[in-house]
Amino acid sequence: MMARLAAVLVLLAAAACSGNHSALNPSGPQARVTANLTWGFFIVCGAVYAIVMVMLAAALMRRRLATPQTPAGERTLAVAVSSAVAISAVIVVGLAAASVAAGRGLEAPSNNEPVSVDVIGHQWWWEFQYTNDDHPDQIVDSPNELHLPVGTRVRIRAKSSDVIHSFWAPNLRGKRDLIPGVTSESWIEADRAGEYRGQCAEFCGYQHAHMAFLVVAESMDAFQQWLTSQRAPSQDPQDELAKRGKDVFMGGPCVMCHTIRGTIAGSKAGPELTHVAGRRFIAAGTLPNTPEALSQWVLDAHSVKPGTEMPPNALNPDDLRAVVAYLRTLQ
């Protein structure tokens, strides 16, 4: 029975360490340091636990045998207890020293990073702004989707627009708190291409659990191509249904919350939609970016994500289909 239970626990532990949302499946130097430290703690604490259990069993057996205690035996026991306390203190200090050593250098950027991203937390979505000090007009805004060039340290400037949030991509780095009114600087790096899930790790309100983001790690060439495509303004739709959808969008309340570059829509209250059709998910990872999900979100976002600031839209079925057709052209 115990052997079966142990096997189940091992399988559960292995399952928890797999996938693209685990601190024990590192794909970057920061996460690797954290994973090594975690395994080190686990091994040391596991060994201490095993020794304590053995000593406890020995003590129980000794009491059962009722061996008469002698002065020499008392002295031996005192030495053993004192030694155990000293060893425990050394282990605790050693673990603390290992934790401090692992944390050094994980946060401060070097100021030489070729890519810089502003990470801005909102209730309840993420805004990633790729800044360009030489050309401010070339800033790229990528809601809920962070792109990184593989093997390149990326500077991040973390801030919040409302309450405390926490930026956490466990495969790549530990959590970074976003404090209102404070801009903190750090860095992130992926050394393996792939897609990794991120999540807000600080309770920030009703939809905290639905405040996720996607990290896309790709080659430098692919990253530069993506960045160039994101700088381009939206294109006018060619399809008649999409043209009608654009007219409905621009004539309704949507322009009061969203930006679509190349059009009259220029508000920053909600996520930018210039290239919304190219994203994997919508609503901060809550829904896949499909026509059906997009229709549901546009019509009544509160039915999907109660508490969100996006109001319902009283669109008739034809107008809704047209608006979705237009949004699907924004690649």
N, C-alpha and C positions, 0 to 999 in steps of 0.2 A: 504493500500500500504506500509506504513512504517513498519507495523507488519511483512509483508512478507519479506521486505528487511532485517529486523533484524534477522528473522529466517534463511535466506540464509547466513548472515554473521556468525551466530553462528555455522551453519553446516560447513562452510568453515574453521572456526577456529578449530573446533573439528577434521576435517580431517587433518589439518596441524599438529596437535599434535599427530597423531597416527603413527604407523609403526615403523620400526627399523632404522630410520634416522631422529630423532627428539630430540632436547635438552629438550623438554617438556615431553618426555617419558623415564625418567631416569632408568638405570639399573646398576648404580654404585654410590658410595658415592660422588664423585666429581660432576657428572652430577646432582645428587639430590640436592646438595647445589645450583648449578646454576639454576635449575628449580624452587626451592623455592624462590630464589632471584628474578627471572623473574616474577613469579606470584605475589610476594609482590609488585614489581614495578607496575605491571599491575593494581592491586587492588587500590593502593594509587593514581596512576595517573588517573585511571578511576573515582575514587571518587572526586578528585580535578576537573576534567573536568566536571563532573555532577554538582558540586556546582557552578562552573563558569557559566555554561549555565543557571542555575536557577537564579543566580544573574543578568546575562545579560538580561534575560526575565523580571525580576522585574524592572531593570533600564529602559527598553524600555516602560513598562507599566506606570512607574512613569512619564516619559517624556510625554507620550500620555495624561495622566490626567492633566498635566500642573499644578501641585500643587505649589503654591507660596512658594519660599524658604525663610526661616527665619534664623536669626543668630544661634538659637539653632539647627536648622536642618543642617546648615553648619558645626557646631562643631561635630554633630553626624556622618555626612558623613566623615569628616576628621579622626575621631577615627576609623570608619569602614575600611577606606582605609589603614590606618596605621596598623591596626590589621591584615588585609589581607596580607600586605607585610611581616609583622613579621612571620605570620604563614607559608607563602610560603618559607621564608628563613629557618625556622626550618625544614620544610619538605625536602628541598633540602639537608641540612646538614645531616638530618637523613638518606636519601637514600644513600648519599655518605658514611656515616659511616657503613651502612649495607653492601654496596658493598665491602669496605675494610675488614670488619670482615669476610665476606664470602670467600674472596680470601686468607686469612691466612691459611697456611697449605695445600693448594691445590697443590702446586708445588714441594716443597722440599721433596725428598725421605728421608727415615730414615736410610739408609745404611744397613738395616737388611732384605731387601727383598730377598726371596729365589730364585726368577727368575729375570734375567736381560736380557733386549733386546736392541740391538742397532737399532734405527729407522733411516734409511738412505734414503733420498729423491733423486731421479734421474729424469731427463726429459725423459719419463713421466711414472715412475713406482716406486714402493716402495720395499725396501729391509729390511727384518726383520732378524737380526742375534741374535740367542740365544747364548750368550757367556758362556764360562766355563773357569774360571781362573786357575783351577787345571788341566784341560785337554784341552789345546788349540786345539788339534786335533779333539775334539768333538763339535766344533761350528756347529750349525745348521743354514742354510740359507733358509728362507721361503719367496720368493718373493710374495708380494701383499696379503699375508694371514697371519694374526697375531692370534696366538692361546694363550688363557689365561686360567689359572685355576680359577674356580669360587671361590670367597671369599678370594683371595690371592692378596696382593698388589704386583704389578710387576714394577720393576724399568726400566725406559726407558732412554736411552741416545740418544738424537736427534742430527742429523747432516745432512748436505747436501753435495752432491758431485759436484754440479754445481751452481745453482741459489737458491734464497730464496724459500722455500716451507713451508707449514704449515700442521702439523699432526692434524687431527680433526676427532674424533669419537663421534658425538654429544650425543649419548645415554650413553656414558661412561665418557667423560671429555671434557673440552673446548679445543680450538685450542692451539697448541704449535708450534711456528715458528722454522724453521730449517735454520740456517744462515751458509753460506759457511765459513769454517775455524774455526767455533765455535761449541763446544759440550756442550749442555745444558742437565741437568738432571731433571727428573720429575718422576711421577708414574701414573699408571692406574690400576683400579680394577673393576671387574664385579661381582656383587652379584646375578646375575641371568643368568642361562645358555641360550644360544641362539646365533644367528648370527646377527651381526650388521654391517651396512655399514659405512665406513669411506671415507674421501675425502680430497684432498689437498684444503686448504682454503686460499691460497695466490696465486694470479695469477703468473704463472711461465712459460708462453709461449703458443705456438699454441695449444697444446693438454692438457692444464690445466684441462679442464672439463672432460677429460677421464683419470684422474689420481686418481682412486678410489682404495680402498682396503677392504678386508673383515676381520672382527674380529669374531673369533670363541671362545666363552666362554663355557668351558666344565668342568666336574669334574676333580679333581686332578689326579685320576687314568687314565681317558681318556687322559688327557694332557700328562702324563708321557709316556703312550703307544705311543701317536703320536710323542713325542720327540725321543723316542727310535727308532721308525720306520724311522724317518727322518735322524738319524745318520748313518743308514745302507747305504752302497754303492749300486749302481744300479746292477741289475741282468742281466746276458746275456739272450737275447730273445731265446725262443724255437721254435717259429713259423718261417718258411722259409721266409715268406714275411718280418717279423720284422727283421730277420737276415740280409736280403738284405738292409733294411732301415738303419740299424746300419752302414753297410759298406758305404752307400751313405752319411750318416751324417758325419762319421769320415773322409771321403775322400773329403769333400766339405768345403766351407767357414764357416759352422756353428761352427766348433771347435775353430774359431778365436774369438768368442764372448761369448760362453756359457761353463759352467762347467757341466759335468756329472761324478760324482765321481765313480771310478772304471774303467774309460776309459781314453783315451788320451786327451779328451776334458777337458781343465782346465782354460779357460779364464774367467775373471771377468767383461768383458765389458757389458754383458747383464745378464738377470736373470738366476739363476741356474736352471737346468732342471732335476736334479737327480730324483725328485719325481713329475714331472710336471703332470702326469696323475691323481694324487690324489687331485689336486686343483679344486675348483668349477668354477673358471673363468680364462681366459687368457687375456693378454694385459691390465693389471691393471683394471680389471672389465669391459672391453669393450665388450668382447665376452664370451659366455658360453663355457665351456671346452668340446666341442663335436668334433667328427672327421671332420665334415663339416667345423666348424669354424676354427679348427686347420689347415685344408688344406688351407683355404683362407688366414690365417695369415702367414703361412710358404711361400706360393707362392708369395704373394704381400701384405705385411703389410701396405704399404702406401695407398692402396685402402680402408683400414679400418681405419687407424689412420695416416692421412697425417702429415709428419714432423717427424715421428718416425725414430730412428737411424737404425732400422733393414732394411737392403736392400732387394730388391726383389731377389727371387731365381729362376733361369731359369731351373726348373726341368720338365722333361717330365711327363705325367700322371702316368706312372708306378712307376717311382722313387718317385714321390710325395706321392702316395698311400703307398709305402714301408716305407718312412720316417715317415709318420703319424702313421702307424702301429707300428713302433719302439717306437715312443714317447708315444703311448698309453700303452706300457708295463712298463713304468717308474712309477710304483706305489710308 
